[in-house]
Amino acid sequence: MIRNIKNLRLFDVKGSLLKDFAEYPQNDLQAFDLIGRLIAFAEKHAVKGNAWQYYVAYFIASNENVFSLACERKRGVSGTLFEFAYDDCRILMDAFNASPSALPTAENSLKLLTDFKSTLTDSPLPYADLIKRLTSDLAKCKTTQAFLDAVTEFYRAYGVGELGLNKAFRVIDDNNRAKLLPITCMDNKRLDDLVGYDLQKQKVLQNTKAFLEGKKANNALLYGDMGTGKSSTIKALINEFYEDGLRVIELYKHQFMHISDLISKISGRNYKYILYLDDLSFDDFEVEYKYFKAIIDGGLEVKPDNVLIYATSNRRHLIKEHYSDGNDIDPMDELHRSDTKNEKLSLVARFGLSIYYPSPDQQEFLNITRQLAKRYGVEMDESDLDKKALTWAIRNGMKSGRMAEQFVLSLLH
């Protein structure tokens, strides 16, 4: 049975299954309630194996404290902090290797939990493989020092808490403060899975690699026609570089007021963040872009080195333009229209890298369609495939990578 779990000083056990199991439930109802919660956890995480050990590993990986954050920042841990961490790991190792078998009438249930078989084939959670890896590493530990070393190495390699475990986040308003909410259901496509636009993908890839390596990198604007893979390129980066410490935070223009608060939350963490602004554009009456300009470049607050901004848009200059913007003097309106034009262009100038995604020509559209058909296992004569693809494009009014994929998927029905 778990011993002395309340003596943990660095790790917060409040509200965890670890704490509840340690309190020795005295009746069957309490015991089976706890087991039920552990079953629900194991099923959600698609556990195959020892559900109890997986939970303890998850608890360790998700627990932000002074020790785990110091390890994440790759600081050496010694002195009093090391002594506390060592003692806590002794207790956690006991918990990891114990089975809460002292629970009344629960023996059969607990035997099943040590060899849990989820109905899910794979976990939808992005960090499931990391927890499995940590569980396996901890199971091999024979001493407290080895256990502490495994925990320390995990924190240094992958970080801790929600920011360490999850790939991407959205921002929600929490009493006028920015709160990060993990996005756990995501597409697993990588850059090689995206057909076409190789030059564009290579530019984004080079810029992102430089950013992850601590080199100078540019804020990037991916602009062009709809359905050409701008958003898909950025989403693929999340899967490509997750284990290298890349995290993506999705923002919308009505949330720009939260950017300063958001940056204060993430600037001290040992990850690289892309603030992702999808389908960005502004009408004349929307003034949020002025605040956004200051955040990107020009305000007193410096954007930290671990934050980069990637935006996608169908508009090259992001802000709605008029023919009259080119007339320097307009007696019926603003005196110096060129000032207005410069004001509008100054936003896009904040992006050091602008990458154009044009609609494919007919041949490129057919090449994309053929490659996607092969990937999805569609068997059809190439000439018939081409004719049907062009008919589909004409009927839907455009040629694009998205349209090609929608056409190929229609053939699977």
SULRA-V243552 format. One record per residue. RES is the residue in one letter. PHI is phi in whole degrees, -180 to 180 (NA if undefined). NEAR is the number of other C-alpha atoms within 10 Angstrom. Layout:
# SULRA-V243552
res: [RES RES]
phi: [PHI PHI]
near: [NEAR NEAR]
This chain:
# SULRA-V243552
res: [M I R N I K N L R L F D V K G S L L K D F A E Y P Q N D L Q A F D L I G R L I A F A E K H A V K G N A W Q Y Y V A Y F I A S N E N V F S L A C E R K R G V S G T L F E F A Y D D C R I L M D A F N A S P S A L P T A E N S L K L L T D F K S T L T D S P L P Y A D L I K R L T S D L A K C K T T Q A F L D A V T E F Y R A Y G V G E L G L N K A F R V I D D N N R A K L L P I T C M D N K R L D D L V G Y D L Q K Q K V L Q N T K A F L E G K K A N N A L L Y G D M G T G K S S T I K A L I N E F Y E D G L R V I E L Y K H Q F M H I S D L I S K I S G R N Y K Y I L Y L D D L S F D D F E V E Y K Y F K A I I D G G L E V K P D N V L I Y A T S N R R H L I K E H Y S D G N D I D P M D E L H R S D T K N E K L S L V A R F G L S I Y Y P S P D Q Q E F L N I T R Q L A K R Y G V E M D E S D L D K K A L T W A I R N G M K S G R M A E Q F V L S L L H]
phi: [NA -63 -118 56 -65 -71 -82 -61 -112 -87 -92 -86 -98 -59 79 -100 -61 -58 -67 -66 -66 -73 -88 51 -55 -97 -141 -61 -61 -64 -63 -72 -65 -64 -64 -61 -66 -69 -63 -62 -62 -64 -68 -60 -93 54 -71 -130 138 -80 -66 -66 -66 -62 -64 -62 -63 -64 -59 -64 -68 -99 -93 -83 -152 -62 -74 -64 -70 -65 -64 -57 -80 62 -87 -72 -105 -145 66 -62 -61 -63 -63 -63 -63 -62 -67 -63 -68 -62 -69 -66 -66 -59 -65 -63 -85 -85 -114 -67 -80 -79 -64 -64 53 -111 -58 -64 -62 -70 -63 -66 -70 -77 -137 -74 -128 -69 -76 -84 -70 -134 -78 -75 -80 -67 -101 -57 -65 -66 -68 -61 -64 -65 -57 -65 -65 -68 -66 -86 -75 -104 -131 -62 -63 -64 -63 -62 -62 -66 -65 -60 -64 -62 -60 -69 -81 -123 87 -147 76 -60 -68 -81 -86 -96 -88 -141 -142 -113 -105 -124 -85 -127 54 67 -122 -78 -126 -90 -117 -62 -101 -100 -107 -136 -71 -99 -66 -113 -60 -67 -81 -89 -86 85 54 -65 -64 -64 -63 -65 -65 -64 -63 -63 -66 -70 -63 -61 -61 -69 -86 82 -88 -69 -139 -101 -61 -125 -116 -103 -128 148 -71 -70 77 -99 101 -64 -66 -63 -62 -69 -62 -67 -61 -59 -73 -66 -124 -58 -74 -93 96 -83 -129 -122 -118 -87 -128 -119 -63 -74 -105 -61 -63 -94 -62 -62 -64 -63 -63 -64 -76 -108 -66 -93 -90 -92 -131 -107 -113 -105 -83 -103 -114 -89 54 -83 -166 -135 -89 -56 -82 -90 -106 -60 -63 -68 -68 -63 -58 -66 -69 -65 -167 134 -85 -71 -78 -83 -67 -63 -68 -96 -127 -133 -116 -119 -130 -119 -160 -85 -105 -66 -103 71 -107 -58 -116 -129 -58 -69 -62 -84 -88 -68 -125 -134 -62 -91 -145 -66 -67 -115 -69 -64 -65 -63 -63 -62 -61 -73 -75 -66 -70 -67 -68 -71 -91 -72 -127 -116 -124 -94 -113 -83 -65 -71 -74 -61 -66 -65 -60 -69 -62 -62 -62 -63 -65 -67 -62 -66 -65 -88 76 -82 -104 -158 -56 -60 -65 -66 -60 -63 -62 -68 -65 -67 -62 -61 -66 -65 -64 -96 84 -167 -113 -161 -63 -63 -66 -63 -68 -62 -65 -62 -64 -66 -77 -86 -68]
near: [15 22 13 15 20 15 12 17 13 18 22 15 17 10 8 12 18 21 16 16 22 17 13 16 17 11 11 13 11 16 20 17 12 17 21 13 12 17 20 13 17 22 18 16 24 21 26 20 17 19 26 29 24 26 22 23 24 20 20 22 23 20 18 21 15 13 19 26 20 20 23 23 16 16 11 10 15 10 8 9 13 14 12 16 21 17 18 21 25 18 18 26 22 17 22 22 15 14 20 21 16 15 22 16 13 15 14 9 14 19 13 14 22 16 14 19 17 19 11 13 10 14 16 15 17 19 20 19 13 17 22 19 13 22 22 14 16 23 14 11 15 10 12 18 14 15 21 22 16 18 20 21 16 22 24 19 17 22 27 24 19 18 23 24 23 20 24 27 21 17 19 15 11 9 7 10 15 20 17 19 15 16 16 14 11 14 12 12 16 17 19 12 13 17 15 18 19 11 11 17 20 12 14 21 17 11 17 24 14 13 21 18 11 11 11 11 18 18 19 23 28 26 25 19 19 20 20 22 26 26 20 17 22 25 20 18 21 24 21 17 17 21 16 16 18 23 24 26 20 17 20 14 16 9 13 16 16 17 18 14 14 18 18 12 13 16 16 12 18 23 22 25 24 24 23 24 19 20 18 19 19 17 11 10 7 13 10 14 19 13 13 18 17 16 19 17 15 12 12 8 11 12 19 14 14 19 18 20 18 22 25 24 21 19 17 19 18 22 20 14 17 10 6 14 18 15 13 14 14 13 7 6 9 13 13 15 17 16 14 17 18 12 13 21 16 14 19 18 15 20 19 11 17 22 18 17 20 15 18 19 11 14 10 16 21 22 17 22 26 19 17 22 22 12 11 13 11 16 10 13 8 12 9 9 20 19 12 15 23 19 13 17 18 11 9 10 9 18 24 24 25 16 22 26 19 15 21 23 14 9 14 10 5]
